[in-house]
Amino acid sequence: MSISFPASRAMSAATLAYGAYALAKPSHLANVMESDPGDRAWYDKLAKAYGVRDLVISLLGVFGPARAVAWSMRGRMAGDLADCATLVAKADEGKVRGKAAAVTLGWAALNFLAYRYDSKRA
C-alpha cells in the first residue's frame, strides 16, 4: 500500500526542517534580508513565528490523514504568499526584494505543484 499524498508529505517534511532551523537560528532571516542593525530583533521574532507556524502546519502534513495534508498544503501556500508580501514590503533594496519574492513564491509554487500532483493521483 502506498502512502497517500507523497509529494505533499515530502514538501511538508522540507518545511518542517525549515521550521526547526528558523527556531534554532532565527538570525538567518535578518542576514538573508540584509537588515539594518535596528531591524534585527524584528526579523528574529518573525523567523521564530515562521518556525512555529511551519512546525505545526508541517507536522499535520507529514503525519496527518489525507484531509489534514490537504489543509496543511493550503495553509502553507497561503503562508508563503503572506511571507512574500511581508518580506517584500519590509526589504530596503531591490535585490533583496527580488530574492525574497523568488524564494517565497518558489516555495508556494512547489507546494502547489506537489498538492496538485497528489490530488490528481488520489
N, C-alpha and C positions, 0 to 999 in steps of 0.2 A: 504494500500500500504506500503510495507516495504522499508526501506532506502537502497539504493544501497551501496555496499562495507562496511557493518557494522564492520567487523573485522579491516579493514584498517582504517576506521574512528576512531575506538577505539584506535588503535595504534597511530594515529595522535594526538588524544586528550592527550594521555600519554606523547608523545613527546612535545606537546605544553606546558604541565605542566612543563616538564624539562626545556624547553627554558626559561620560566618565572623565574624558580628557578635559572638557570645559570646567568641570568641578575641581579636578586635580591641579590644573594650571590655568586659572581664569585670566591671567595676564596675557595669554596668547592673543586674545581679541584686540586689546589695545595695541599690541605690537603689529598685528596684521593691518589694523586700521591707521597705523602711523599717528597715533593720537598725541595731542599735547599733554604735557605732564598733568595739567589740571583736570583732564578728562579721563585719566587712567582709572580712577576709582569708579566712575560711572560705567566704563566698559567692563571692569571686573564684576560689578553687580549684574550687568547684562549677561555676561558669559555664564555666571552662576545660574541665573534664571533660565537661560537656554539649556544648561546642563540638566537642571531638574526637570524641565519640560520634556526634553528629549529622552531622559531616562524613563520617565513614566509612560510616555506615549510609545516608546520603543519596546519596553517590556511587554506591553499588550500586543505589539506587532510581532514579537518573537515567540511568545509563549501562549498567546490567547487563541481562542477559537476563530474560525474564519470571519465571523461577524466583528470581532474585536480587531482583527487585522485590517479589515476594510475601514473601520473607524480610525484606526491608527494612521493609515496611509493618508486619508483625507485630512486628518489633523496635522500631519507632518507637512503636507503640501501647503496648507493654509499658513502654517508656521513659517515655512520657507519664504512665502510671499510677504508675510508681515516682517520677517527679518530683513528682506530686501528693502522694503520701504524705510524701515528704521535706520539701517546702516547707510543707505544711500543718502538719506536726509541729513545724517549726522556727519558724514565724511566732508573734510575740508578741501580735498584735492580731487580733480577729475580722474586721475589714475587710480586712486583708492576707491572712488565711487564705482568705477568700471569693474574693478576687481571684486568688490562686494556684490555688485549686481551679478557678475558672471558666476560666482560661487553659489550664491543663494538661488538664483534662477536655474543654475545647472542641477542643484540638488532637487529642486522642485520638479524639473523635467525628468530626472532619473526616477524619482518616486512615482511620477505619473506613468511613465513607461512601464515600470515594474508592476504597478497595480493594474494597468490596462492589460498587460500580457497575462497576468494571473486571472483576471476577470474573464478573459476570453477562453481560458482553459477550463474554468470552473463549470 
